[in-house]
């Protein structure tokens, strides 16, 4: 998730809530789930300016009057290494989630449906009232939300990384024909990925990127993104 300006300081003059949440949620439709699938979510949370903590869970409902309102409590806290951020202008939040915690039996495909990222404030941490049988969670104020989309993991794939004789790393991948993708790198999985450059696929969908900055390095991690 990328933000215009990432700050952990609550703006109490404008909003009395001091719990800040940056959330991404998506739906996994299922043919075997009696509810039609699961609505998973992950989020980074700062309570009253504290360091970010990251959680993964499913949506819940908090009863109110004769009905209920959707809530998003975290069921499991992720390790600190899985919760990374860069504060300030164009700040980023990167959350690594084990696939086992967001899998659904009978899923109709391997896509993430209606992915939405949002910024929220809450009067208390999101999982203060744990979800029991889908009932629980804390109400929130929605500050900002991104337009939803369907993520297809097959859209961009790295298929091989080869060390060339000149020390460069040649990254080869597959995507949609003539699509331009962004290559990113990180020295390890504890550091946020940074943009390296772009590559445009040919008419068959194959793209290549020659990383000359890899000369002399024994380790480097790559990923290809779109958009």
C-alpha positions as CSV (number, residue, x, y, z in Angstrom):
1,X,0.0,0.0,0.0
2,X,1.4,3.4,-0.9
3,X,0.1,6.6,0.7
4,X,0.6,10.3,0.0
5,X,1.9,10.9,3.4
6,X,2.2,8.2,6.1
7,X,2.2,9.5,9.7
8,X,1.5,7.6,12.9
9,X,0.4,10.8,14.7
10,X,-3.3,11.1,15.4
11,X,-4.8,14.4,14.4
12,X,-7.0,14.8,17.4
13,X,-8.0,18.4,16.6
14,X,-9.9,17.0,13.6
15,X,-10.7,13.4,14.8
16,X,-10.8,12.4,18.4
17,X,-10.1,8.7,17.5
18,X,-6.4,7.9,18.2
19,X,-6.3,4.4,16.7
20,X,-5.1,4.5,13.1
21,X,-5.6,1.6,10.7
22,X,-4.5,1.1,7.1
23,X,-6.4,-1.9,5.7
24,X,-6.6,-4.1,2.6
25,X,-9.5,-6.5,2.1
26,X,-10.6,-8.9,-0.6
27,X,-13.2,-11.5,-1.3
28,X,-12.5,-15.2,-2.1
29,X,-15.7,-16.7,-3.6
30,X,-16.2,-20.4,-2.9
31,X,-18.5,-23.1,-4.2
32,X,-18.4,-25.0,-0.9
33,X,-18.7,-22.2,1.6
34,X,-22.4,-21.8,2.7
35,X,-21.8,-18.0,2.9
36,X,-20.4,-17.9,-0.7
37,X,-16.8,-17.4,0.4
38,X,-14.7,-15.4,2.8
39,X,-13.9,-11.7,3.1
40,X,-10.2,-11.6,4.3
41,X,-8.4,-8.5,5.4
42,X,-4.9,-7.5,6.6
43,X,-4.1,-4.2,8.2
44,X,-1.4,-2.2,9.9
45,X,-2.4,-0.4,13.1
46,X,-0.9,2.3,15.2
47,X,-2.5,3.0,18.5
48,X,-1.9,6.6,19.8
49,X,1.3,7.0,17.8
50,X,2.9,3.6,18.7
51,X,4.8,1.6,16.2
52,X,2.9,-0.3,13.6
53,X,1.6,-3.7,14.3
54,X,0.0,-5.9,11.5
55,X,-2.9,-8.3,11.7
56,X,-4.8,-10.7,9.4
57,X,-8.4,-11.8,9.8
58,X,-11.9,-12.0,8.4
59,X,-14.7,-9.4,8.5
60,X,-17.2,-9.6,11.4
61,X,-20.4,-7.9,12.4
62,X,-21.1,-5.8,15.5
63,X,-24.7,-5.8,16.5
64,X,-26.4,-2.4,16.7
65,X,-30.1,-1.8,17.2
66,X,-32.0,-4.3,15.2
67,X,-29.2,-4.9,12.7
68,X,-25.5,-4.9,12.5
69,X,-22.5,-3.1,11.1
70,X,-19.4,-4.6,9.4
71,X,-16.2,-4.6,11.4
72,X,-12.6,-5.7,10.6
73,X,-10.9,-7.2,13.7
74,X,-7.6,-9.0,13.4
75,X,-7.7,-12.7,14.3
76,X,-3.9,-13.1,14.2
77,X,-1.0,-10.7,14.8
78,X,1.8,-11.1,12.2
79,X,5.5,-11.1,13.2
80,X,7.3,-7.8,13.1
81,X,9.3,-8.9,10.1
82,X,6.0,-9.3,8.1
83,X,5.0,-5.7,8.9
84,X,7.1,-3.1,7.2
85,X,6.7,0.6,6.5
86,X,8.3,3.7,5.3
87,X,7.0,6.9,6.9
88,X,6.6,10.4,5.3
89,X,5.8,11.5,1.8
90,X,4.9,8.6,-0.6
91,X,5.1,6.3,2.4
92,X,4.5,2.6,2.1
93,X,3.1,-0.2,4.1
94,X,4.1,-3.8,3.1
95,X,2.5,-6.8,4.9
96,X,3.6,-10.3,4.2
97,X,0.8,-12.9,4.9
98,X,1.2,-16.7,5.0
99,X,-1.0,-18.1,2.2
100,X,-2.4,-20.7,4.7
101,X,-4.1,-17.9,6.7
102,X,-6.0,-16.5,3.7
103,X,-7.0,-19.6,1.9
104,X,-10.6,-20.8,1.3
105,X,-11.6,-24.4,0.3
106,X,-13.6,-24.6,-2.9
107,X,-12.3,-21.2,-4.2
108,X,-13.6,-20.6,-7.7
109,X,-10.2,-19.4,-8.9
110,X,-6.9,-18.0,-7.6
111,X,-7.9,-14.4,-8.0
112,X,-8.4,-11.9,-5.2
113,X,-11.8,-10.3,-5.9
114,X,-12.8,-6.7,-5.2
115,X,-9.5,-5.8,-3.5
116,X,-9.9,-2.5,-1.6
117,X,-7.4,-0.5,0.4
118,X,-8.7,2.0,3.0
119,X,-7.6,4.3,5.9
120,X,-9.6,4.2,9.1
121,X,-9.7,5.7,12.6
122,X,-11.1,3.9,15.6
123,X,-11.7,4.8,19.2
124,X,-9.9,1.6,20.3
125,X,-7.8,-1.2,18.6
126,X,-9.8,-3.0,15.9
127,X,-9.7,-6.4,17.8
128,X,-10.5,-5.0,21.3
129,X,-13.8,-7.0,20.9
130,X,-12.7,-10.3,19.4
131,X,-14.8,-11.9,16.7
132,X,-16.7,-14.9,18.1
133,X,-18.6,-16.8,15.4
134,X,-18.4,-13.7,13.2
135,X,-19.8,-11.4,15.9
136,X,-17.5,-8.7,17.4
137,X,-15.0,-6.1,16.3
138,X,-15.0,-2.3,16.7
139,X,-16.8,0.4,14.7
140,X,-14.6,2.7,12.6
141,X,-14.6,6.0,10.7
142,X,-13.7,5.6,7.1
143,X,-11.2,8.3,6.1
144,X,-10.2,7.3,2.6
145,X,-10.6,4.4,0.3
146,X,-9.1,3.3,-3.0
147,X,-11.2,2.0,-6.0
148,X,-11.6,-1.8,-5.9
149,X,-10.1,-4.1,-8.5
150,X,-9.6,-7.8,-9.1
151,X,-6.0,-9.1,-8.7
152,X,-5.0,-11.9,-11.0
153,X,-1.6,-13.4,-9.8
154,X,-1.2,-14.8,-13.3
155,X,-1.0,-11.3,-14.8
156,X,2.6,-10.8,-13.9
157,X,5.0,-13.7,-13.2
158,X,8.8,-13.9,-12.9
159,X,9.8,-17.1,-14.6
160,X,13.6,-17.0,-14.3
161,X,16.6,-15.1,-12.9
162,X,20.0,-15.7,-14.5
163,X,23.4,-14.4,-13.5
164,X,25.1,-13.3,-16.7
165,X,28.8,-13.5,-17.4
166,X,29.2,-9.7,-16.9
167,X,27.7,-10.0,-13.4
168,X,24.3,-8.6,-14.4
169,X,21.1,-10.3,-13.3
170,X,18.7,-11.1,-16.2
171,X,15.0,-11.3,-15.0
172,X,12.6,-12.9,-17.4
173,X,8.9,-13.0,-16.9
174,X,5.4,-13.4,-18.4
175,X,2.5,-11.0,-18.5
176,X,-0.1,-9.7,-20.9
177,X,1.2,-8.8,-24.5
178,X,2.7,-5.3,-24.8
179,X,2.1,-4.5,-21.1
180,X,4.6,-2.4,-19.2
181,X,5.5,-3.6,-15.8
182,X,7.6,-2.2,-12.9
183,X,10.6,-4.1,-11.6
184,X,11.3,-3.7,-7.9
185,X,14.2,-5.0,-5.7
186,X,15.1,-5.4,-2.1
187,X,18.4,-6.5,-0.5
188,X,16.5,-8.8,1.9
189,X,12.9,-9.5,3.0
190,X,13.1,-7.2,6.0
191,X,13.6,-4.1,3.7
192,X,10.8,-2.5,1.7
193,X,11.0,-3.0,-2.1
194,X,12.1,-0.1,-4.2
195,X,11.5,0.6,-7.9
196,X,14.3,-0.5,-10.2
197,X,13.0,0.3,-13.6
198,X,10.3,-0.8,-16.1
199,X,10.1,-3.4,-18.8
200,X,7.6,-3.8,-21.7
201,X,6.5,-7.3,-22.8
202,X,6.6,-8.3,-26.4
203,X,3.7,-9.5,-28.5
204,X,3.8,-12.9,-26.7
205,X,3.8,-11.4,-23.2
206,X,7.4,-12.2,-22.4
207,X,9.4,-9.4,-20.7
208,X,13.1,-9.1,-19.8
209,X,15.0,-6.8,-17.4
210,X,18.8,-6.5,-17.2
211,X,19.8,-5.4,-13.8
212,X,23.3,-4.0,-14.0
213,X,23.3,-3.0,-10.4
214,X,23.5,-6.6,-9.3
215,X,27.2,-6.8,-10.1
216,X,29.1,-8.1,-7.1
217,X,26.0,-8.8,-5.0
218,X,25.4,-12.3,-3.6
219,X,21.8,-11.7,-2.8
220,X,19.0,-9.6,-4.2
221,X,15.2,-10.1,-4.2
222,X,13.0,-9.1,-7.1
223,X,9.3,-8.7,-7.8
224,X,7.4,-7.4,-10.8
225,X,4.3,-5.3,-10.3
226,X,1.3,-3.9,-12.2
227,X,0.0,-1.3,-12.0
